Amino acid sequence: MCCSSIKLLMAQESVSNSEEPDPPKRYTELKVALIEIDSVYYLDLSREKLKEIPIEVFQLKNLRQLDLSKNKIKNIPAQIKQLTDLEILDVSKNKLKTLPSELGTLSKLKRINLNRNLIEHLPEEMSGLEQLTRLDLWDNELEGFPDSFKKLKNLRHLELRGILFTDEQQAQIMELLPEAEIYFSPSCKCKE
């Protein structure tokens, strides 16, 4: 075998060893997920017309990604704190008005999508989400932004379009999170 063949073989081995692991299997039926309970890392219950989160979801202790988007869910129960390995939560396009303080105990959360809900306030406890890198809140009814969110040092993307913040509120949020890329709609004078 000549040198170029050996180099090519080594390069191929290097590529095959550096590949990303396969993404986790996406479960779309809760009853199947409950049969394979220890193997469930990704549960997708989007577009199921759910009015509440099925209590059985909280039995999935290894869950890392939970998609409940495009439903009619009005509240997230305190049992959310049982999903201690959760890294990605998508509850966009629901009917949420409030969030539980227990959301702040999910220390491994990296991404939360809360777009297109009716959320007026964010719980102070969410400032404990030290791993959070992305928070999507566009098109909600937020009246302000907690000062405690300055603790979110890893937050790099904050989506706030569709929320009517004044210039002063926008400046305050940018000051709280100087490392984050923040997206606003044009400010309004409507709350003065």
N, C-alpha and C positions, 0 to 999 in steps of 0.2 A: 504494500500500500504506500503510495507516495505521500509527501508532506501535505500537499493541498487537500488530499482526500481525508487525511487525519484532521486537519483544521476544520474542514467542512463538517465532519462527524461531530467534533467537539462543539462547534457552533450550533448544530441541530440539537444536541443534548442540552446545551445551555438554554436554548429557547424553550424546549419542552419542560425543563425543570422550573423555569421562571413564570410559567403560565399561571394565571389567576385560577383559584379553585372554582369549580362549577357553582353558579348561584344556587341558593337553596330552592328546593321544590316549592312551588306556589300552590297552596291549598285554597280551593275556592268553595269547598263544602265543609261546614262545621262538623257534620256527623262523621265524615271521613277523617278529619283532623283529630277528632276525639278518639278514634280507633288507634291512630298512630301518634298518640299524644306526645311522646318523647322526641319524635322526629320533626315536629312542626316548628319551623323557624319563620315562616312567612305565611300569613293568613290574609286572604283577599276576600272581603265580604262587601265590596263596593257594588252599588246598583242593586241592592237586595230589598229595597223599600223598608228597611229596618227602622222602627221607631225608637228602639233602645238597643244597647249593646247586649247581646245574649250573655247571660251570666256564665255560661260554659267557657267563654273565651278566656276567662281568668284562670282556668285550669291549665292553660298552655304555658307552663313555666319557662320553656326555652324560647318562646316567641321573641324574635328580633325585629320583625317588620309586621305592622298591622295596618291594613287599608280598609277603612270604613267609609270611604268617600261616597258621595252621591246617594245618600240615604235621607232619612227624615229624623235623625237622632237629635233629641232635645237636651240630653245631658250625658256626661261621662261620669259613671259612678266612682265612688272612692276606691272600689276594688281594683282600679287601674294600677294602684301601687303594687299589686301582686305580680305584675309583669316586669320584674326587676332587670331582665336582660334586653328589654325593648330599646331599639336604636332608632327606628323610624316609625312615626305615627302619622297617618293621614286621615283626618276627619273633616276634610274640606267638603263644601257643598252639602251641609246639613242644616240643622235649625238650632245650633248651640247658642245660648245666650251667656252662659257662665262656664267656667272651667273649675274643676276641683283643685283644692290646694295640694292634694296628694300627687298631682301631676309633677310637682316639684321634687318628689322623692325618686323619680326615675333617673338615676345618676348616669345611665349609659345612653340616654336619648341624645341623638346627634341632629335629627331633623324632625320638625313638626310642621305639618301643613294644616292650617286652620282657615284657609281661604273660604270666602263666600259663606259666612255664618252670620250671626247677629250679636257677636261678642261685644260687650260694652266695657268690661274691665278684665285685666289680666291679674291673676293672683300673685302677690309678692313672692310666694314660695317658688315660683318658676325661676327666680334668680339663682336657685340652687342647681340648676341644670348646667353644670360646668363643662360638659362635653358638647353642648349644643353649638352647632355651626350654622344651621339654617333654620329660620323661623319665618313662615309665610302666613301673613295675616291680611292680605289685601281683601278689600270689600267686606269689612266688618263695621261695627258701630262704635269703635273705641273712642272714648272721651278723653283719654290721657294715656300716659305711659309710665309705669312704675320706675322711680329713681333707683330702686334696688337692682334693676336690670344692668346697671354698670358692672355688676359682678360677672356678667356673661362674657368673659374675656376671650373665649374661642368663637363667639358669634361672628360670622363673616358675611352673612347674607340675611338681610331683613327686608321683607316685602310689605310695604304699608300703602300701596296705591289703592285708591278708591275710598280712603278714609279722610274725612275733612279735618285736617289739622291746620292750625294757624302757623304763620311764619315762626312765632315764638316757640310753639310746641315742636315744630320740626327742628329748630336750632337746639332745643333742649335734648331731643332724642339723639341728634348727631353728636352732641357733647358727651352724652352718656356712653355711646358706643363708637368711639373714634376709629376703631379697627374694622368696623362692619361697613359693607356696601349697603346703603339704605336707599330704597326706592319709595318716593312719595308721589302723590298727585300734586298738581299746583295747589298752593295754599289757598285758604278761603278766609274771608272776614266774617263768616257767618256765625261764629260763636262769641263775638265780641259784644 
